Amino acid sequence: MEFDELEPRHKLVKPKDLSNWGVAELEAYIARLEGEIARAKAEIAKKGSHKAAADAFFKK
């Protein structure tokens, strides 16, 4: 077993302090986060379709 395998794949990121941000900055931040959410959901859908295809192929 490699030492690298013991390290977490994704380290937790400390939440940003939003108290000093203006409304426009917060709205832009939300838009960026929503873009990342959409990107993650698309990746989940893609992986789900691959799994469904594999399940159909190996179905008895």
C-alpha atoms as a printed R data frame, in Angstrom:
   type eleno elety resid chain resno       x       y       z
1  ATOM     1    CA   MET     A     1   0.000   0.000   0.000
2  ATOM     2    CA   GLU     A     2   1.367   3.392  -0.984
3  ATOM     3    CA   PHE     A     3   1.443   6.281   1.452
4  ATOM     4    CA   ASP     A     4  -0.505   8.378  -1.071
5  ATOM     5    CA   GLU     A     5  -3.406   5.953  -0.819
6  ATOM     6    CA   LEU     A     6  -3.864   6.935   2.823
7  ATOM     7    CA   GLU     A     7  -4.334  10.601   1.965
8  ATOM     8    CA   PRO     A     8  -7.895  11.808   1.336
9  ATOM     9    CA   ARG     A     9  -8.690  12.344  -2.330
10 ATOM    10    CA   HIS     A    10 -10.311  15.721  -1.759
11 ATOM    11    CA   LYS     A    11  -9.438  17.864   1.183
12 ATOM    12    CA   LEU     A    12 -12.209  19.842   2.813
13 ATOM    13    CA   VAL     A    13 -12.143  23.531   2.018
14 ATOM    14    CA   LYS     A    14 -12.739  26.020   4.807
15 ATOM    15    CA   PRO     A    15 -15.941  28.017   4.120
16 ATOM    16    CA   LYS     A    16 -15.363  31.553   2.907
17 ATOM    17    CA   ASP     A    17 -16.193  34.512   5.142
18 ATOM    18    CA   LEU     A    18 -19.048  36.146   3.236
19 ATOM    19    CA   SER     A    19 -19.829  38.855   5.787
20 ATOM    20    CA   ASN     A    20 -17.800  41.539   3.985
21 ATOM    21    CA   TRP     A    21 -19.101  40.755   0.506
22 ATOM    22    CA   GLY     A    22 -21.546  43.013  -1.291
23 ATOM    23    CA   VAL     A    23 -24.824  41.838  -2.784
24 ATOM    24    CA   ALA     A    24 -23.441  41.804  -6.345
25 ATOM    25    CA   GLU     A    25 -20.416  39.785  -5.236
26 ATOM    26    CA   LEU     A    26 -22.641  37.300  -3.436
27 ATOM    27    CA   GLU     A    27 -24.890  36.922  -6.480
28 ATOM    28    CA   ALA     A    28 -21.865  36.313  -8.723
29 ATOM    29    CA   TYR     A    29 -20.537  33.759  -6.230
30 ATOM    30    CA   ILE     A    30 -23.899  31.959  -6.217
31 ATOM    31    CA   ALA     A    31 -23.909  31.905 -10.027
32 ATOM    32    CA   ARG     A    32 -20.429  30.306 -10.057
33 ATOM    33    CA   LEU     A    33 -21.518  27.724  -7.488
34 ATOM    34    CA   GLU     A    34 -24.668  26.913  -9.472
35 ATOM    35    CA   GLY     A    35 -22.467  26.398 -12.526
36 ATOM    36    CA   GLU     A    36 -20.337  23.928 -10.576
37 ATOM    37    CA   ILE     A    37 -23.468  22.144  -9.324
38 ATOM    38    CA   ALA     A    38 -24.737  21.794 -12.907
39 ATOM    39    CA   ARG     A    39 -21.346  20.455 -13.990
40 ATOM    40    CA   ALA     A    40 -21.345  17.892 -11.159
41 ATOM    41    CA   LYS     A    41 -24.913  16.795 -11.969
42 ATOM    42    CA   ALA     A    42 -23.968  16.329 -15.635
43 ATOM    43    CA   GLU     A    43 -21.040  14.133 -14.594
44 ATOM    44    CA   ILE     A    44 -23.337  12.077 -12.335
45 ATOM    45    CA   ALA     A    45 -25.786  11.610 -15.230
46 ATOM    46    CA   LYS     A    46 -22.958  10.552 -17.543
47 ATOM    47    CA   LYS     A    47 -21.686   8.001 -15.029
48 ATOM    48    CA   GLY     A    48 -25.242   6.750 -14.477
49 ATOM    49    CA   SER     A    49 -25.729   6.145 -18.190
50 ATOM    50    CA   HIS     A    50 -22.444   4.216 -18.342
51 ATOM    51    CA   LYS     A    51 -23.574   2.083 -15.420
52 ATOM    52    CA   ALA     A    52 -26.957   1.452 -17.025
53 ATOM    53    CA   ALA     A    53 -25.263   0.375 -20.266
54 ATOM    54    CA   ALA     A    54 -22.940  -1.966 -18.378
55 ATOM    55    CA   ASP     A    55 -25.844  -3.405 -16.381
56 ATOM    56    CA   ALA     A    56 -27.797  -4.015 -19.601
57 ATOM    57    CA   PHE     A    57 -24.792  -5.680 -21.218
58 ATOM    58    CA   PHE     A    58 -24.177  -8.058 -18.306
59 ATOM    59    CA   LYS     A    59 -27.870  -8.717 -17.538
60 ATOM    60    CA   LYS     A    60 -28.649 -12.415 -17.416
